[in-house]
Amino acid sequence: MKTIIFADYAAALSQRKAALGIEAPANDGARRTPEKRTLLQELDDRQRAIGQQPVFQARY
């Protein structure tokens, strides 16, 4: 089993996307369920409560 460091993987993925000219628009969250919106808000609140920025930018 290979261990993957997420930060390294994300950087490599960004480089590949840039090389290919792939730009993905941000998800506007228009079709998100109320449950998913609540979950994203709770995750955001927990990160901020411990003094960290959320690991993602969500629109909820």
Biopython code that builds the backbone (N, CA, C, O; Angstrom):
import numpy as np
from Bio.PDB.StructureBuilder import StructureBuilder

atoms = [
    (1, "MET", "N", (0.846, -1.171, 0.000)),
    (1, "MET", "CA", (0.000, 0.000, 0.000)),
    (1, "MET", "C", (0.895, 1.240, 0.000)),
    (1, "MET", "O", (1.868, 1.310, 0.751)),
    (2, "LYS", "N", (0.565, 2.204, -0.835)),
    (2, "LYS", "CA", (1.362, 3.419, -0.955)),
    (2, "LYS", "C", (0.742, 4.527, -0.111)),
    (2, "LYS", "O", (-0.464, 4.764, -0.174)),
    (3, "THR", "N", (1.564, 5.195, 0.670)),
    (3, "THR", "CA", (1.108, 6.328, 1.466)),
    (3, "THR", "C", (1.154, 7.583, 0.606)),
    (3, "THR", "O", (2.162, 7.868, -0.041)),
    (4, "ILE", "N", (0.061, 8.323, 0.604)),
    (4, "ILE", "CA", (-0.023, 9.547, -0.180)),
    (4, "ILE", "C", (-0.176, 10.726, 0.769)),
    (4, "ILE", "O", (-1.053, 10.734, 1.633)),
    (5, "ILE", "N", (0.670, 11.701, 0.603)),
    (5, "ILE", "CA", (0.565, 12.931, 1.383)),
    (5, "ILE", "C", (-0.342, 13.861, 0.596)),
    (5, "ILE", "O", (-0.025, 14.237, -0.532)),
    (6, "PHE", "N", (-1.460, 14.229, 1.184)),
    (6, "PHE", "CA", (-2.477, 14.976, 0.451)),
    (6, "PHE", "C", (-1.962, 16.299, -0.102)),
    (6, "PHE", "O", (-2.289, 16.661, -1.232)),
    (7, "ALA", "N", (-1.172, 17.017, 0.665)),
    (7, "ALA", "CA", (-0.658, 18.310, 0.188)),
    (7, "ALA", "C", (0.185, 18.127, -1.071)),
    (7, "ALA", "O", (0.096, 18.924, -2.005)),
    (8, "ASP", "N", (1.006, 17.067, -1.094)),
    (8, "ASP", "CA", (1.821, 16.784, -2.281)),
    (8, "ASP", "C", (0.940, 16.391, -3.459)),
    (8, "ASP", "O", (1.168, 16.826, -4.588)),
    (9, "TYR", "N", (-0.064, 15.569, -3.188)),
    (9, "TYR", "CA", (-0.987, 15.143, -4.239)),
    (9, "TYR", "C", (-1.735, 16.341, -4.823)),
    (9, "TYR", "O", (-1.864, 16.461, -6.042)),
    (10, "ALA", "N", (-2.223, 17.219, -3.960)),
    (10, "ALA", "CA", (-2.966, 18.397, -4.418)),
    (10, "ALA", "C", (-2.076, 19.305, -5.260)),
    (10, "ALA", "O", (-2.526, 19.859, -6.264)),
    (11, "ALA", "N", (-0.820, 19.460, -4.857)),
    (11, "ALA", "CA", (0.109, 20.297, -5.627)),
    (11, "ALA", "C", (0.371, 19.686, -6.998)),
    (11, "ALA", "O", (0.377, 20.398, -8.002)),
    (12, "ALA", "N", (0.586, 18.388, -7.048)),
    (12, "ALA", "CA", (0.826, 17.712, -8.328)),
    (12, "ALA", "C", (-0.402, 17.804, -9.222)),
    (12, "ALA", "O", (-0.281, 18.007, -10.430)),
    (13, "LEU", "N", (-1.569, 17.655, -8.640)),
    (13, "LEU", "CA", (-2.813, 17.746, -9.398)),
    (13, "LEU", "C", (-2.989, 19.150, -9.974)),
    (13, "LEU", "O", (-3.386, 19.304, -11.129)),
    (14, "SER", "N", (-2.699, 20.153, -9.184)),
    (14, "SER", "CA", (-2.794, 21.538, -9.660)),
    (14, "SER", "C", (-1.840, 21.784, -10.822)),
    (14, "SER", "O", (-2.190, 22.456, -11.793)),
    (15, "GLN", "N", (-0.642, 21.238, -10.716)),
    (15, "GLN", "CA", (0.335, 21.399, -11.797)),
    (15, "GLN", "C", (-0.144, 20.717, -13.075)),
    (15, "GLN", "O", (-0.005, 21.273, -14.165)),
    (16, "ARG", "N", (-0.708, 19.517, -12.947)),
    (16, "ARG", "CA", (-1.214, 18.804, -14.134)),
    (16, "ARG", "C", (-2.368, 19.559, -14.765)),
    (16, "ARG", "O", (-2.441, 19.675, -15.989)),
    (17, "LYS", "N", (-3.274, 20.074, -13.939)),
    (17, "LYS", "CA", (-4.409, 20.835, -14.471)),
    (17, "LYS", "C", (-3.935, 22.092, -15.187)),
    (17, "LYS", "O", (-4.447, 22.435, -16.253)),
    (18, "ALA", "N", (-2.960, 22.778, -14.603)),
    (18, "ALA", "CA", (-2.432, 23.993, -15.228)),
    (18, "ALA", "C", (-1.774, 23.663, -16.565)),
    (18, "ALA", "O", (-1.941, 24.397, -17.539)),
    (19, "ALA", "N", (-1.027, 22.560, -16.613)),
    (19, "ALA", "CA", (-0.351, 22.160, -17.845)),
    (19, "ALA", "C", (-1.356, 21.817, -18.945)),
    (19, "ALA", "O", (-1.102, 22.057, -20.125)),
    (20, "LEU", "N", (-2.490, 21.260, -18.550)),
    (20, "LEU", "CA", (-3.526, 20.889, -19.519)),
    (20, "LEU", "C", (-4.490, 22.031, -19.813)),
    (20, "LEU", "O", (-5.297, 21.949, -20.739)),
    (21, "GLY", "N", (-4.403, 23.085, -19.028)),
    (21, "GLY", "CA", (-5.304, 24.220, -19.231)),
    (21, "GLY", "C", (-6.712, 23.959, -18.731)),
    (21, "GLY", "O", (-7.674, 24.529, -19.246)),
    (22, "ILE", "N", (-6.835, 23.099, -17.729)),
    (22, "ILE", "CA", (-8.148, 22.761, -17.176)),
    (22, "ILE", "C", (-8.487, 23.730, -16.053)),
    (22, "ILE", "O", (-7.739, 23.870, -15.086)),
    (23, "GLU", "N", (-9.618, 24.390, -16.196)),
    (23, "GLU", "CA", (-10.107, 25.255, -15.127)),
    (23, "GLU", "C", (-11.511, 24.791, -14.759)),
    (23, "GLU", "O", (-12.411, 24.793, -15.599)),
    (24, "ALA", "N", (-11.692, 24.404, -13.534)),
    (24, "ALA", "CA", (-13.007, 23.962, -13.077)),
    (24, "ALA", "C", (-13.678, 25.112, -12.339)),
    (24, "ALA", "O", (-13.106, 25.664, -11.400)),
    (25, "PRO", "N", (-14.882, 25.475, -12.754)),
    (25, "PRO", "CA", (-15.577, 26.542, -12.035)),
    (25, "PRO", "C", (-15.955, 26.082, -10.626)),
    (25, "PRO", "O", (-16.183, 24.897, -10.385)),
    (26, "ALA", "N", (-16.013, 27.020, -9.726)),
    (26, "ALA", "CA", (-16.410, 26.702, -8.355)),
    (26, "ALA", "C", (-17.863, 26.245, -8.331)),
    (26, "ALA", "O", (-18.705, 26.777, -9.055)),
    (27, "ASN", "N", (-18.141, 25.274, -7.507)),
    (27, "ASN", "CA", (-19.495, 24.776, -7.341)),
    (27, "ASN", "C", (-20.312, 25.848, -6.625)),
    (27, "ASN", "O", (-19.940, 26.297, -5.541)),
    (28, "ASP", "N", (-21.419, 26.254, -7.229)),
    (28, "ASP", "CA", (-22.216, 27.322, -6.613)),
    (28, "ASP", "C", (-23.123, 26.810, -5.496)),
    (28, "ASP", "O", (-23.741, 27.609, -4.792)),
    (29, "GLY", "N", (-23.210, 25.502, -5.326)),
    (29, "GLY", "CA", (-23.993, 24.929, -4.235)),
    (29, "GLY", "C", (-25.493, 24.986, -4.432)),
    (29, "GLY", "O", (-26.246, 24.713, -3.498)),
    (30, "ALA", "N", (-25.943, 25.335, -5.627)),
    (30, "ALA", "CA", (-27.373, 25.515, -5.874)),
    (30, "ALA", "C", (-28.178, 24.229, -5.682)),
    (30, "ALA", "O", (-29.348, 24.287, -5.305)),
    (31, "ARG", "N", (-27.573, 23.087, -5.934)),
    (31, "ARG", "CA", (-28.303, 21.817, -5.838)),
    (31, "ARG", "C", (-27.986, 21.050, -4.561)),
    (31, "ARG", "O", (-28.351, 19.881, -4.430)),
    (32, "ARG", "N", (-27.316, 21.694, -3.632)),
    (32, "ARG", "CA", (-26.921, 21.043, -2.396)),
    (32, "ARG", "C", (-28.129, 20.810, -1.492)),
    (32, "ARG", "O", (-29.002, 21.670, -1.374)),
    (33, "THR", "N", (-28.171, 19.651, -0.864)),
    (33, "THR", "CA", (-29.279, 19.343, 0.042)),
    (33, "THR", "C", (-29.123, 20.132, 1.342)),
    (33, "THR", "O", (-28.018, 20.545, 1.693)),
    (34, "PRO", "N", (-30.226, 20.337, 2.050)),
    (34, "PRO", "CA", (-30.133, 21.025, 3.350)),
    (34, "PRO", "C", (-29.190, 20.304, 4.317)),
    (34, "PRO", "O", (-28.479, 20.943, 5.093)),
    (35, "GLU", "N", (-29.190, 18.967, 4.264)),
    (35, "GLU", "CA", (-28.320, 18.196, 5.145)),
    (35, "GLU", "C", (-26.849, 18.468, 4.836)),
    (35, "GLU", "O", (-26.034, 18.608, 5.747)),
    (36, "LYS", "N", (-26.515, 18.543, 3.556)),
    (36, "LYS", "CA", (-25.128, 18.811, 3.161)),
    (36, "LYS", "C", (-24.738, 20.235, 3.553)),
    (36, "LYS", "O", (-23.611, 20.472, 3.989)),
    (37, "ARG", "N", (-25.656, 21.174, 3.402)),
    (37, "ARG", "CA", (-25.370, 22.552, 3.807)),
    (37, "ARG", "C", (-25.067, 22.616, 5.305)),
    (37, "ARG", "O", (-24.136, 23.297, 5.734)),
    (38, "THR", "N", (-25.861, 21.901, 6.084)),
    (38, "THR", "CA", (-25.662, 21.862, 7.536)),
    (38, "THR", "C", (-24.312, 21.238, 7.870)),
    (38, "THR", "O", (-23.576, 21.755, 8.711)),
    (39, "LEU", "N", (-23.989, 20.132, 7.213)),
    (39, "LEU", "CA", (-22.713, 19.460, 7.446)),
    (39, "LEU", "C", (-21.543, 20.385, 7.131)),
    (39, "LEU", "O", (-20.602, 20.482, 7.918)),
    (40, "LEU", "N", (-21.593, 21.060, 5.998)),
    (40, "LEU", "CA", (-20.513, 21.969, 5.622)),
    (40, "LEU", "C", (-20.378, 23.119, 6.616)),
    (40, "LEU", "O", (-19.267, 23.532, 6.948)),
    (41, "GLN", "N", (-21.501, 23.627, 7.085)),
    (41, "GLN", "CA", (-21.462, 24.711, 8.071)),
    (41, "GLN", "C", (-20.851, 24.229, 9.381)),
    (41, "GLN", "O", (-20.065, 24.945, 10.002)),
    (42, "GLU", "N", (-21.211, 23.010, 9.805)),
    (42, "GLU", "CA", (-20.651, 22.455, 11.037)),
    (42, "GLU", "C", (-19.144, 22.248, 10.920)),
    (42, "GLU", "O", (-18.402, 22.538, 11.859)),
    (43, "LEU", "N", (-18.693, 21.751, 9.777)),
    (43, "LEU", "CA", (-17.259, 21.571, 9.564)),
    (43, "LEU", "C", (-16.534, 22.914, 9.601)),
    (43, "LEU", "O", (-15.464, 23.043, 10.196)),
    (44, "ASP", "N", (-17.129, 23.895, 8.962)),
    (44, "ASP", "CA", (-16.555, 25.243, 8.955)),
    (44, "ASP", "C", (-16.463, 25.789, 10.378)),
    (44, "ASP", "O", (-15.427, 26.319, 10.781)),
    (45, "ASP", "N", (-17.550, 25.658, 11.135)),
    (45, "ASP", "CA", (-17.590, 26.153, 12.514)),
    (45, "ASP", "C", (-16.543, 25.472, 13.391)),
    (45, "ASP", "O", (-15.894, 26.126, 14.207)),
    (46, "ARG", "N", (-16.377, 24.153, 13.224)),
    (46, "ARG", "CA", (-15.397, 23.416, 14.027)),
    (46, "ARG", "C", (-13.981, 23.882, 13.742)),
    (46, "ARG", "O", (-13.189, 24.065, 14.667)),
    (47, "GLN", "N", (-13.655, 24.077, 12.475)),
    (47, "GLN", "CA", (-12.314, 24.543, 12.124)),
    (47, "GLN", "C", (-12.051, 25.919, 12.718)),
    (47, "GLN", "O", (-10.982, 26.165, 13.277)),
    (48, "ARG", "N", (-13.015, 26.803, 12.598)),
    (48, "ARG", "CA", (-12.841, 28.162, 13.120)),
    (48, "ARG", "C", (-12.759, 28.162, 14.654)),
    (48, "ARG", "O", (-12.058, 28.989, 15.238)),
    (49, "ALA", "N", (-13.477, 27.232, 15.305)),
    (49, "ALA", "CA", (-13.464, 27.157, 16.768)),
    (49, "ALA", "C", (-12.082, 26.798, 17.308)),
    (49, "ALA", "O", (-11.727, 27.186, 18.421)),
    (50, "ILE", "N", (-11.308, 26.063, 16.527)),
    (50, "ILE", "CA", (-9.958, 25.703, 16.970)),
    (50, "ILE", "C", (-8.904, 26.630, 16.363)),
    (50, "ILE", "O", (-7.705, 26.364, 16.437)),
    (51, "GLY", "N", (-9.382, 27.727, 15.761)),
    (51, "GLY", "CA", (-8.471, 28.739, 15.254)),
    (51, "GLY", "C", (-7.841, 28.442, 13.911)),
    (51, "GLY", "O", (-6.793, 28.995, 13.578)),
    (52, "GLN", "N", (-8.474, 27.567, 13.129)),
    (52, "GLN", "CA", (-7.939, 27.233, 11.813)),
    (52, "GLN", "C", (-8.910, 27.651, 10.722)),
    (52, "GLN", "O", (-10.118, 27.737, 10.945)),
    (53, "GLN", "N", (-8.369, 27.906, 9.551)),
    (53, "GLN", "CA", (-9.219, 28.174, 8.404)),
    (53, "GLN", "C", (-9.764, 26.847, 7.899)),
    (53, "GLN", "O", (-9.067, 25.835, 7.974)),
    (54, "PRO", "N", (-10.982, 26.824, 7.391)),
    (54, "PRO", "CA", (-11.519, 25.597, 6.809)),
    (54, "PRO", "C", (-10.615, 25.116, 5.676)),
    (54, "PRO", "O", (-9.969, 25.918, 5.003)),
    (55, "VAL", "N", (-10.576, 23.811, 5.474)),
    (55, "VAL", "CA", (-9.706, 23.245, 4.445)),
    (55, "VAL", "C", (-10.300, 23.391, 3.050)),
    (55, "VAL", "O", (-9.659, 23.024, 2.065)),
    (56, "PHE", "N", (-11.504, 23.917, 2.953)),
    (56, "PHE", "CA", (-12.155, 24.112, 1.662)),
    (56, "PHE", "C", (-12.964, 25.395, 1.705)),
    (56, "PHE", "O", (-13.290, 25.903, 2.778)),
    (57, "GLN", "N", (-13.280, 25.904, 0.546)),
    (57, "GLN", "CA", (-14.122, 27.088, 0.442)),
    (57, "GLN", "C", (-15.496, 26.632, -0.034)),
    (57, "GLN", "O", (-15.671, 26.325, -1.213)),
    (58, "ALA", "N", (-16.449, 26.586, 0.848)),
    (58, "ALA", "CA", (-17.777, 26.094, 0.499)),
    (58, "ALA", "C", (-18.766, 27.235, 0.405)),
    (58, "ALA", "O", (-18.647, 28.250, 1.091)),
    (59, "ARG", "N", (-19.735, 27.045, -0.451)),
    (59, "ARG", "CA", (-20.844, 27.995, -0.545)),
    (59, "ARG", "C", (-22.073, 27.287, -0.006)),
    (59, "ARG", "O", (-22.646, 26.418, -0.665)),
    (60, "TYR", "N", (-22.464, 27.661, 1.178)),
    (60, "TYR", "CA", (-23.621, 27.033, 1.803)),
    (60, "TYR", "C", (-24.451, 28.105, 2.353)),
    (60, "TYR", "O", (-25.499, 27.835, 2.939)),
]
sb = StructureBuilder()
sb.init_structure("model")
sb.init_model(0)
sb.init_chain("A")
sb.init_seg("    ")
for serial, (resi, resn, name, xyz) in enumerate(atoms, 1):
    if name == "N":
        sb.init_residue(resn, " ", resi, " ")
    sb.init_atom(name, np.array(xyz, "f"), 0.0, 1.0, " ", f" {name:<3s}", serial, name[0])
structure = sb.get_structure()
